[in-house]
Each structure stands twice: as structure tokens, then as C-alpha cells.
Amino acid sequence: MSGELTRHGGRLDAARARFGGREQAWIDLSTGINPVPWPDAAACAADWATLPSPAALKALEEQAARYFGVDADHVCALPGSETGLRLLPQILPLPGVHIGPTYRTHSEIFPASRSCEADAALATPPGAILIANPNNPDGRIRSATKMRGLLARLEQQEGWLIVDEAFADTDPAISLATDIGTGRRLIIFRSFGKFFGLAGLRLGFVLAPPRIVRSYRALLGDWPLNAAALSIGTAAYTDGEWIERTRRQLPASAARLDDLLNKHGLTPIGACPLFRLIETGRASALFEGLARHAILTRPFDYAANWLRIGLPGDEAAWRRLDAALADG
């Protein structure tokens, strides 16, 4: 399969154009975004009549820094982590490789790819290695110990480790955020929308040495974020009760998805609790069958036997997925 549906998740317009159905009838399981978003976004005030204030941006970055466990001088807010990734070649004009298979964006930043194993990536030392942890689409998680070993080896070679931690909010122990420092060759990208379930806000962060942060701020200009992103992001990062409850609930939902997939003869792959990967010779037929039930999943043009499935958001969605899988 090829086309728009294999480029990214969330392509409901393309799915409806191909399979029909009202937008409200579709269940989107193609993105890996938390289907139960932070609930208080609508209550956050956003002044649309004035320009976003520098003080509000600073407050957001300071609150995010506390959440990540780093100094605020090492944090720059972004209009989505993908924007920060795409600006990276201007910030750090080095040869680099991405560790694949992973996000399509990574291959567009550093087209050269190495295998998932660190030793293979370092066989010919690059200027930079871009790696996702947890990885997408296979949900692989590398331990912080292993990642620190990779960082140490790269720093010895005067290389850079760039980590996309878009899904790391589910377990803080995954993150290398506390390793960020002025003299380190480590850059981390974090996403707000996936864990908090508010991808439409387009909010992310880069964690890096201060000179990298300053370069990002210079490129982004005076008003990188809109008023809603500033207000909602600041409030959500202070909601420790919701964050901790969600970190408990997501693994339970992932275990439920594992049980459901196993029930229908499908073996789930991955440890990231926001999605599962299925490897099966009937992935294309499964995608088509689910789409005929107005359930969108994520196929891949480079791996015809893969299908990624996110978490249903409510009991009705769980029942529909179960019935659609039973229908084949």
C-alpha cells in the first residue's frame, strides 16, 4: 500500500475519501495519541486580541523545565516537536544518520540510516545520531543506561546524540532529560500533544545546551506559540494528579489491547503503552477490513506486513474494534 494513508497517521480526510462515512462515525487508531486528553483545555483562558506575551512564554518554559527535570535555560518551546526537528539542520549543520525504521520525518532530516543497534550505528562514526526512544512504529524502548552508553561513546568521538522522546512522558525513567547540560552533546525533543492527547495544539520542546537553545529562539522569533498553547501547556504541566493517574492508566489500557489482539490471533509488538504494532501477512487485508468498519489504523509503505493500532478511547470504541476484528 502507498499514498497519503501510509505517510502519517491521522489522515481521516483521506480515509473518508476512500472508504466513505461521516467524520463523526470514524474511530482514529492511527496516531498513537492518548485518546483520553487532558480534560481542562477548554477552561484555559486565551486572549486572542493581543500578541502572546514573553512572560507567558517564559512561564510555560519554566513549568515545562520543572516537569522535565532540567534548568529552564536548557528548554525552548516549539510549535510542535516536528518543527524543531526540521529546523535541526540549520542549528546543527553536521552529517548524521537516523536509526531506523522510525518516523518518516527522521529520514527526511538525515536520509542515511543505520540499524536499530547502537554498535552498527557507530561502526562509521557520524557527526550526529538521531534516535527515537520509545521508537515508532515498533514501540521499542531502550533503557536510559544503554542510551547513556551511546551518548558517552558519541561524545568521545565529538559527535552528537539527538533523541526524539515524543512518547517518553508515559514513563519518566525512559528519558535522558536530566543528562542535558551545557557541556554535553545531547539534544532532546519532547512532544506535548501525544501524552496529553492534545495534538492539535502543536506544542513541543527542545532540551539542549544553552547555545543550541539560543539558536532555536533566534530562528523561531518573538511569537513562536499562540495564546492557547501557552495557557493550556502551562496549566497541564502543573496537573500532577492527572499526569500520575494517566501514567497508571495507559499501561492498563495497553494490556487490554494486547489481550484483545491476542484473542483475534494477532501478536502485538512493542512496549510503548500508547500503541501496538502488528506483524502479519494479512496486514493490508486487516487495514481494509477495519476501514470498512470506519476504524482507521496505520499501514506502512515500507513494511507491507505491519499495522500499528492505537488505544480506543471509550467502551463503545473498544466494542467496535472487537467486533470489526471478529468480522475479519
Helices and strands as residue ranges (DSSP letters): G 4-6, H 12-19, G 23-25, E 27-28, G 41-43, H 54-68, G 72-74, E 75-78, H 81-91, E 96-99, H 104-109, E 113-114, H 118-121, E 128-132, H 144-156, E 160-164, G 168-170, G 172-174, G 177-179, E 186-191, H 193-196, G 199-201, E 204-207, H 210-220, H 227-238, H 240-263, E 268-269, E 275-279, H 283-292, E 295-296, E 298-299, E 306-310, H 315-327
